Amino acid sequence: MTHNEERAHWIREGIIGLSVGVLYGTTSVCVGHPFDTLKTKMQAQTGFDKGGMMQTLLKTLRTQGVIGLYRGCIPPLFGSGIFRSTQFAVFEAIYTGLDNDFGKYELPGTLGLQLRVIIGGAIAATSRAIIETPLEFAKVRRQTNQTWHLRGLYTGFGVTWARTIGLMGTYFILVDSGRRHFPEQFKKPLIGPFLISGVSATLAWWMVWPLEYMKSQIQGNYGDSKMSVVQRLKFVIREKGGFFALYRGLAPGTIRSFMANGTSMVVMTLAQKKVSELGLRKS
């Protein structure tokens, strides 16, 4: 994804992104789901909505055992590979397809950020949100010990889409900037991709965390279902302790993001290297 990297045809880049993105998604779920469960319970389950991360962990283990940390993992385990592979495939295809003067236009004051990164990120995020919303709905309901029904699969699509636009846009911008400004660090085996992706994903999650909180509440059927997203935000600020109350669940979310995305990028980078060695990319 660097500006100086010679790339194959945009369709081939999309196929490569699709295949290695599956590995990214499944690795992310395997590494991060227990922390995601703690985050969701803290945000959207009555009885867990006041304690900290350790209290939530101990209560979950006491009442549900270790298996409680993995409730709801089946939808994202199968689906995460799909929506994450889709986001990478779409981004890579658009990034390569816009290898022209328009796409390579560098936005003023951004230290070289190209327009195709913004466009690719927005379209990739939209593709992800369409696939991710029903999977997240099923996951959140299981994590909060509730049942779910097909008619509600797109509950919370609007806030999920807004969250994902901010999340993936920020992520792709940070990774692109990291690869351009710190190429040697990114090329370091294992630790380079781990840090670049882990840090980029975590900073991106911090940017959109209030929307992630609202998504969890809406999909978890927490509180007054008639409240809009804006009303929920105002309610949390007014009743739960001010602006920083919007960052509830940030600790397990940060651990999940850093460990899962860092490890997943290492796996994906190794897979891309193998693809290159097999001659599926142009040399």
Phi, psi and omega in degrees: 000013176278158181292331185268356183285130175281131189238156177283186177300150186299328178293317179295321177298322178294319179295318178297316178299323179295315185291314182282337178295331176299317178297320179300312185294314181292323177296319181300317180292315182300320183279321193255351189299318179303321179289326177295322178297315178299316179300314182295317178298318179297328185269331194220013179238122178300133183101342177241005191270013179230333181279171178273188184297314182293321177297319179295318179298310182296320180293321179295314180295323182290322185265334186232349183076184181300326181300335178297332179288342183250010176298138179081010184280341184295310179303310180290332181298317178275323185275331183299320178299326181288307185287330177285323176294323178296315181297319179289321179297313180297315181298311182297320180295315180291318180301317180285320180296331179265033176279066181215182184299323180294307183294328184269009176296128182268122182293132182301139176076014183245009179060038173102007180293127182267152183300326182294336176291319179294311182296313180299319180296317182293316181289321178297320179295320179296317177299318179296316184298323180297320181278324189284325188306308179295327178292318178294321179300311180296320181296311182297318179298320179289322179296331180258020175060041177238160174270164178224157183230152184302326184294343181256012189301328181260022172299128178082017182298317183302311181288328176295318179296314179298316178300316185288325175301312179293319182296303185286328175299313179295318182299310182295324178295315182292318179295316178300316179294319179297318180291327180283319187267339180228057185298324182292321179294322182291330182282349180296134182303133174065296188294326180298300178300324180300311183289316181300310182288318181299314180292316182298314181295319182293316176297322179295319178296320178301323182296325187249011188304318178303324178289325175296320177300312181295322178300314180299318180294315182294314181286336178271005178055043182263131176078203183283112183292345181275350180287139174283172179300316180297317178297321178296316179301313180296320180298315180297316179297318184283320189256340188253359175122024176093189187303318185290350174293340178291349182257025176298137180084008184293325183298303177295329178295321179292316178299314179300312184298312184294311183290315185291313183287325177296311180296319181295321179294323176299312179299316182293321179296318177296322179294318178298323178297318179295321177300316180297318181295332179277358176081020179279347173255158173284136179273000000 
